[in-house]
Amino acid sequence: MPQLNPNPWFLIMLAAWLIFTLTIQPKLLSFTSTNPPSNSNKTPMTTKITPWTWPWT
């Protein structure tokens, strides 16, 4: 069965992963986030919870 022959496809997969890890990934990781998380000056929000009154009770 030709599907079980990894001879040409293994080198293609290996080359694709090497291209991704050596060239594309560092370029993607160098971008800065447009909305960085900042937890230092965030105050916890308190919400007022009002109980629901059911009209049939």
C-alpha positions as CSV (number, residue, x, y, z in Angstrom):
1,M,0.0,0.0,0.0
2,P,1.5,3.3,-1.0
3,Q,0.1,5.2,2.0
4,L,2.5,3.3,4.3
5,N,5.6,4.5,2.5
6,P,6.9,7.4,4.5
7,N,9.9,8.0,2.2
8,P,8.9,11.2,0.4
9,W,6.4,12.5,3.0
10,F,8.6,12.3,6.0
11,L,11.2,14.7,4.5
12,I,8.5,17.1,3.4
13,M,7.0,17.1,6.9
14,L,10.4,17.6,8.5
15,A,11.3,20.4,6.2
16,A,7.9,22.1,6.9
17,W,8.5,21.9,10.6
18,L,12.0,23.2,10.3
19,I,10.8,26.2,8.3
20,F,8.1,26.9,10.8
21,T,10.3,26.7,13.9
22,L,13.3,28.5,12.5
23,T,11.7,31.3,10.4
24,I,8.0,31.8,10.9
25,Q,7.7,31.3,14.6
26,P,10.3,33.9,15.8
27,K,8.7,36.4,13.5
28,L,5.3,35.8,14.9
29,L,6.6,35.9,18.5
30,S,8.3,39.2,18.0
31,F,5.0,41.1,17.5
32,T,3.7,43.0,20.5
33,S,0.2,42.6,21.6
34,T,-2.1,45.5,20.9
35,N,-4.0,44.9,24.2
36,P,-1.5,43.7,26.8
37,P,-3.1,42.5,30.1
38,S,-2.5,44.7,33.1
39,N,-3.5,43.3,36.4
40,S,-1.5,45.8,38.6
41,N,-4.0,48.6,38.7
42,K,-7.3,46.7,38.2
43,T,-9.8,47.1,41.0
44,P,-12.2,44.2,41.6
45,M,-15.7,45.0,40.5
46,T,-18.5,44.3,42.9
47,T,-21.9,43.8,41.4
48,K,-25.1,44.3,43.3
49,I,-27.2,41.1,43.2
50,T,-30.9,41.6,43.5
51,P,-33.1,38.5,44.0
52,W,-35.7,37.7,41.3
53,T,-39.2,38.0,42.5
54,W,-41.5,35.5,40.8
55,P,-45.0,36.8,40.1
56,W,-46.7,33.5,41.0
57,T,-45.3,33.0,44.4
